Amino acid sequence: MAYGERILRRDTQGDDVVELQLRLAGFRGTLPDGDFGPGTELQVKAFQRDCMRLPAPTGIVDRATFQAIDDLARRFPIDFDTLRCRCGTCSGFGQGKFKGLYFGGVKTEQNHRYEYPGIHRMILWAARALFAYRADLRFVFSSGYRCSVDNQIHQRTTTNHHGKAVDIDIVLAPGMGKREDMDRCNEVRGLLVEKSNAQIGWLGANRKSLEPADIAPTWVHYDVRSYEPQYLKDSFFCQDLAGLDRRLPITV
Ligand SMILES: [Zn+2]
């Protein structure tokens, strides 16, 4: 069934459940596996409680919940110009090179040189949840896609930004200094750990990861590097707002 064509609840399975799990990635978060289990139910309840402000969340994705997810996208459109690679050679999201090739031959996602075809939708939907949780702050993306050419120009060896990561900056209020900026970034990381099931570092498999404060003092680095390959399928990546939102008619 296409997303929006049927009510989703505990024990539902299918591609529409995958779509739901991706869109609610920032509300507790679970695996985009298409299986509506207890984790997904908690995810839906978190969205209904925190975003829809329902006093008694049901965990059932009905018409009102589908519409509220669409509203979240509408409230926080993503400016893809701020996410495009700046190398001047690729189209903005790499050239699809180096699939299955690893730095040093070590087959971990950290060393995977593949230029994924866009930015992972889960990261951008999760960013929207952050924007909603902290609607009092103004956020911008300071870094999105950085392809292998861009890495070469800047002599970087990390492949994190081959579509699996974004760096988020909090716009400073006038007169605000570095100390306060660092404190606020720590605060935001704390919120993402609490509300979005993110982890600091990359120890656990299949969790959204944040760089620790010593690596990212004045920005928030958010990535999906610790996910297994089945959650990093090409189809999970997008290059524009239409590809991120995949707006579909809600007919339930
Ligand atoms: Zn590039």
Residues whose N, C-alpha, C, O or C-beta is under 5 A from the ligand:
A	BS01	ZN	C85 C87 C90 G94 C147 V149 D150
